[in-house]
Amino acid sequence: MRYFIILSLLFCFTQATKAQTTHQSLDTITVPKQVENVYNRPLYHDSAVSSFVIVIYKEVKKHKHEHHAEHVYVISGEADMLLGDSTIHIRAGDIIFIPTNTAHAVRVTSKEPLKVLSIQAPYFDGKDRVMLDK
């Protein structure tokens, strides 16, 4: 079922972007050696959506996004994720929806980094990220 959801999301994404369709293998994306905590690799964006591969070695501090929502698909690794008022354990194969204005944070719990596909709508330029106190 998880794979069906991801394939459906990716199909919709590729249909919306036919004019700029590209092929990318997520398991071949490499991280530069100088990255200590978070590596963010943009995949695609237009005015409606942005997609990224994000590799997290330690954590992402608590924050929210004022104007967009996010889907996160865990490719590899494990972490504890704060999502609103709850903490959930996430691992490869999980898909998480983060509504607009929902506090979230991640702390990696596996020996390997957490690697995720993040799809954010509308277009994400980082300006609506609000860091929150612990």
C-alpha positions in Angstrom: 0.0 0.0 0.0 2.9 2.4 0.8 4.4 1.9 -2.6 1.1 2.5 -4.3 0.7 5.8 -2.5 4.3 6.9 -3.4 3.8 5.8 -7.0 0.5 7.7 -7.2 2.2 10.8 -5.8 5.1 10.5 -8.2 2.8 9.9 -11.2 0.8 13.0 -10.3 4.0 14.9 -9.9 5.4 13.8 -13.3 2.1 14.5 -15.1 2.1 18.1 -13.7 5.7 18.6 -14.9 5.7 17.0 -18.4 7.4 20.0 -19.9 10.4 19.6 -17.6 10.3 15.8 -16.9 13.6 14.4 -15.7 14.6 11.0 -14.3 16.4 10.7 -11.0 17.3 7.6 -9.1 17.0 8.5 -5.4 19.4 5.8 -4.2 22.3 7.2 -6.3 22.2 10.7 -4.8 25.5 11.2 -2.9 26.2 13.6 -0.1 29.3 15.9 -0.2 31.9 14.9 2.4 31.8 18.3 4.2 28.2 17.9 5.2 27.9 17.5 9.0 24.2 17.5 9.7 21.7 18.2 6.9 22.1 17.9 3.1 19.2 19.2 1.0 19.2 18.3 -2.7 16.5 20.1 -4.8 14.9 17.8 -7.4 12.2 20.0 -9.0 10.1 23.1 -8.4 7.5 25.3 -10.0 5.0 27.7 -8.5 2.8 24.8 -7.2 5.4 22.4 -5.7 8.9 21.8 -4.7 10.6 18.4 -4.2 13.9 17.6 -2.4 16.0 14.7 -1.2 17.0 15.5 2.4 19.7 13.6 4.2 19.9 14.1 8.0 22.8 12.9 10.1 21.7 14.2 13.5 18.6 16.4 13.7 16.4 19.1 12.3 15.4 21.6 15.0 11.7 22.3 15.8 10.0 24.6 13.3 6.8 25.1 11.3 5.9 26.4 7.8 3.3 29.2 7.7 2.2 28.8 4.1 2.8 25.3 2.8 2.2 21.6 3.7 4.7 18.8 3.2 4.7 15.1 2.5 7.8 13.2 3.7 8.6 9.7 2.4 11.4 7.9 4.4 13.8 6.2 1.9 16.3 4.9 4.6 17.3 5.3 8.2 15.2 5.8 11.3 14.3 8.8 13.5 12.0 10.1 16.2 9.8 12.8 14.7 7.9 15.5 16.6 4.7 16.1 14.7 2.4 18.6 16.4 2.0 17.4 20.0 3.1 13.8 19.3 6.4 12.0 18.8 6.4 9.2 16.3 9.2 6.8 15.3 9.7 6.8 11.5 11.6 4.4 9.3 12.1 3.4 5.7 8.8 3.1 3.9 6.9 5.5 6.1 5.0 8.5 4.6 4.2 11.4 6.8 1.9 14.4 6.0 2.8 17.7 7.8 0.0 20.2 7.6 0.6 23.9 7.3 1.6 25.5 10.6 2.3 22.2 12.3 5.4 22.1 14.5 7.9 19.4 13.5 11.4 18.2 14.3 13.5 15.1 13.7 16.2 13.3 15.7 18.0 10.5 13.9 18.1 7.2 15.9 19.8 4.9 13.4 23.5 4.5 12.7 22.8 5.5 9.1 21.5 8.9 8.2 17.8 9.5 7.6 17.2 10.0 3.9 13.8 11.3 2.8 11.9 12.5 -0.2 10.2 15.8 0.7 7.3 17.1 -1.5 6.1 20.6 -0.5 3.2 22.6 -1.8 3.0 25.4 -2.8 6.6 26.3 -3.9 9.0 26.3 -1.0 11.7 29.0 -0.8 12.4 28.8 2.9 10.9 32.2 3.7 7.9 30.7 5.7 10.1 28.5 8.0 9.6 29.7 11.5 12.0 28.2 14.1 10.4 27.4 17.4 11.8 27.2 20.9 12.4 23.8 22.4 
